[in-house]
Structure formats: structure tokens, C-alpha cells
Amino acid sequence: MLIDTFGRTHNNLRISVTDRCNLRCTYCMPEEVVFMDRAELLTFEEITHFVRVAAPLGIDKLRLTGGEPLLRRDLPRLVGMVAAVSGIKDIGLTTNGLLLAQQAQALFDAGLRRINISLDTLDPGRFRAISRRDGFEQVLAGIAAAKKAGFSPIKINAVVLRGLNEQDVAPLARFAREHGLEMRFIEYMPIGAGEWERSKVYFAHEILEQIEREVAPLVPADDDDPRAAAMDFQYSDGGGRVGIIASISRPFCMSC
């Protein structure tokens, strides 16, 4: 078992398959960036070997990330390779969704089951202002393809910035609720993409207040895990879930 100095048992492994991305979200990546040489990336065989080493130590959940992982050529093949490792029970993916419509079914058939899709707004103009690229319709098509393929759960990740997209909190929550998706809001946090400003943080309590005021009342989820990064809530009428990652107002590193 993997147990750290805080006594926490770890069974999750995040694997970044590329540092490249086809968006330039203002809170995440500068417009000009030098990416790794592709020859320096771990091969699928090297990644699978590492997973084989980690599984006997208690790792049974994997999450594939990037950059944008769907830019990694033939990603469904990697999913199939790690899904075949004894002890691996669950594989998830975090994506911006731009290439998902073309790959969703192949990924599901290879063994992927959970997916997180980034969508910070339902307004195409704000989508471009945030991501500095077009692609709003492609993301919606990717969500539809993920639903059709059978992924569950499908979580929608939204970073909320004051003065930019805080007005999208309720519409996004409503969109997720109406389409059987789990909404996850993330406080704007410093991750190295330019100068972070605390004044741009739209705090967790404000997110919750907006949802309860404009969508529906929330209660803590029955299965909320205090060790998890997200605080999980469910609508009091049973009509869906909302998670909030409050890394600024509720730091979670010690218990995560």
C-alpha cells in the first residue's frame, strides 16, 4: 500500500500523456509556450509498465490528463493497454472536449468509463475570450458523443473568474442538471499562467448561493468524501449533483 507521512492511503494515479493543448485558456496557459519534444514523452509501453508496477502497491484508479490528452495519437490503444493490467478497476480522462466527438466511442470500447469535460461558459463569445480559440460547438458535440457512448459519470469542469464568467454559474448548473451531467465548479487558483489576482476569485460560497438562488436548493451529498478535493452536493429534489473545488477558500491539501 502507498501510505504517506500524513497516514493517507493512495490508490489514484494521474498520468499526463502530453503537455500540448489546442486551447490557450487565460487561467492555464500563455499564448506562446514551448512544449516538450515528443521524443521525451513516455511511450505507451513505458506508461503501461509503470502501471503494472503501481497496481500491486494498491493503485486501482487511473486518470489520464495533459495538456489535452486527446492530442496524443492513438490514445484508445493506451486505454486498452492499461485497462488490461491486473488490479486496475477504473480509468478516467480529463479533456477540453474539442476532439472528443471523434474519439468517444473508441475510448469507451477500450475501457474508459469516466470523463471530465472542461466547459467554463455556455456563451460562445465568452468561450473564445477565455480559451483564446474557437471550439464551443465542438465541446457540445463531444458531450453529446460521450453520453451516446455510455460514459458515466460525465462531469463538466468550470473555472469561475470574477468579472469574466461568474454569470455562467447558474446556466451551467442548469445545463448539467437538464442533461444528466455532474457539474463541478473550480475556484480560480494560481497555476503559473501569468500573474494570479485574488480579486478575480469567485468564491465557493458565492457559487453555492447563486445555484440555490437561481436553480434549486442543495444539500451535502450522502457520499461526500472529506479526503476528496471537491465538496460534493446534491439537489434536494434528487435532480443531480454539484461539486466545488475550493482550493483558495477551503485549502484541502492536508486531507486530500
N, C-alpha and C positions, 0 to 999 in steps of 0.2 A: 504494500500500500504506500502511496505517496502522502506523507503527513509532514506539514511544515512546522516551523518553530512556534506557531500560534495554536498548534494542535488540530489544524484543519485538514481534513482528508480531501484529496483532489482526484476527481475522476473525469475531468474535462480537459481536452487538448484542442487548442486553437492552432490551425495550420494556415499560414499565409502562403498562398501559391504564387503570388506575383505582387510587385509593388506598383504596377501600372494601373492607370484608371482612365476611363474615357469621359469623365466629368472633372471639373475643377471647382468643387464646392468651396465657397468662400471661407467656411469654418474648418476646412480639412486640408486643402492642397493649394499651393500657389499656382499661378498661371504657368510659370516657367519652372520646370523641375527636371532634374537629371535622374533617370531611372537606372536601376541595376542592369548590367549586361545580362542578357538572357542565359548566357553560359554559366553564370554564377548561381542560378536558381537550382534548388534541389530537383532532381529528376523524380518522376512518379515512382520509380523503383526505390530511390532513397527515402522518399516520404513513407512508402509502404513498409520499408524495413524499420524505420523509426517507430511506426505504429505497432509493428509486431513486437518490438522491444518494450513499448509502453504498456501494451494491453495486459501482460501478466502482472504489472505493478498496480493494476486497478483502474486504468484508463478504459472507459467503455463508451464515452461520448466524444465525438469529434465535431469541430466546426471549421469549415473551410472559408477563409477570408482572403482579402487582398490588402491594398489595391482593390481592383474589381476582379474577382476570381474567374468570372466568365470570359475574361480576355485570355485566360490560359487555354491554349489549344487542347482540344480533346479531353476536357475536364470530366465528362461522364466516365471515361476509362479509369481515371484515378478514383472516382467514387466507387466503381465496381471493385477495384483492387483493394481499397481499404475496407469496404463492406465485407469482403471475404475473410478478413482477419478474425481469427477466433477471439471471442470476448467483446468485440465491438457491437454494441446494441443500437446505437443511434448516431446518425450523421446529419448535421445541419449545414446551411450555407447562408452567408450574408452577402447580398448583391444590391447594386443600384437598379437592377431590373431592365436595363436597356437592351440586353441581349437574351433576356430570359424567354421571350416568346418562342424563339427558335430552338431553345435547349431544354425547356422544362420537361417535356415528356421523356427525353433521353436520360436526363438526370434522375427522374423518378424511377425509370426502369432499371437504372444502375444501382439503386438502393438508397438514394437520398430521400428523406421523408419530411424534414422540417426546413423552413426557409424564412429568412428575414429580408424584406424588401424596403429599401430606403425611399421615402416619399415625403418631402417636407412641406408640400403645399398642393392644393388642388387647382391653383391658378397657373396657367401656362406661362404668363409673363413673369410671375414671381419664381416659377421653376427655373427659368432662364437666368434671372437675376441672382439666384442662389448658386446654381450649378455652373453658370457661365457657358452653358451649352444648351442646345435644344434636345428634346427627348421625352417630353411629358407623355405623349401618346404612346410611345414605346413602353414606358413603365406601366401604364394602364393595361396595355396588351400583355405584358409579362405577368401581371397579377392575374388576369383572366386565364392565361395559359397554365399558371400554377394551380389555380382552382380546378381547371379541367383535368389536369394530370393526376390530381388526388392528394396533393400535399396537405399535411395537417400537423401542427398548426401553421398558418401563414401569418406572420407578424409584419406589420408595417412600422418602420422606424422613422421618426421625425425629430430632427433637431430644431428646437424653437429658439429664435433670436428676437429679442425685444426690438421693435421698430422695423422689423422685416416681415416676419410671418406669424406673429402671435395671434393674429386674427384667423389663422387657419386651424387652430386647435379644435374648436367645436366642429367645423366642417369635416376635418379628417376623422375625428371620433365618430361622427355620424356616418360617414362613408364606410368606415370599418365595421361599424355595428350593422349597417344595412347589408353588407356583403359577406358577413360571417368571418371577418378577419379580426385579429387581435391587434389593437393599436398600442404602440409603445412610443412615448414621448421622452426626449433626452434633453436635459439642461445643457446649454452651450458651455463647453469646457475648453480649457487651453490644451491644444494638442499639437502645437508647433507650427500652425499655418498662420503666420502673421502675428500681430500684437493682439492679445486677448484683452477684452474690456469687460469688467464685471457689470457695468451698466447695461450691457446687452443681454444679460442673463434674464430669461423669463422663468421665474422660479416654480418649483413643483406645486406649491400651494396655489399659485395663480392658475396653473394648468388645471388643477382639480376644480377650483372654483368656477372656471369657465365651462368645463364639461358639465358640472352639476347644474349650473345656471341655464345653459343653452341646450343640453342634450338630455341627461337623465341623472338621477341620484346614483352614487357609487357607494359600495361597502368594501372593506378589505376582503380579498379573495380567500376562500376556505383553505386553499393550499399555498398561501403566501409563504415563501421560504426566506427567513431572516438572513440567511447566508448569501442570497442571490443579490446581484447588482440592482435589480429592479424591484420596486414596490408594486405589488400586483393588486388590482382592484377588479371587482365585477359589478355590473349594473344590478341594482336592487331588484329589478324585474327579471333578471336572468338573461338579459339580451346582449351578452358579450362581455369582453374583458378589456381592461386598460392597464398598461404597465408604465411606470415612470422611473427613469434612471436619474436620480437627483444627486449627481456627483459633486455639485457645488454646495447646495443647501443641506444635503444629508450624505456626507462622505461615508463610503462603505468599505474601504479597502481592508480594514482590520477584520471585518466579519465576512467578506465576500468569499 
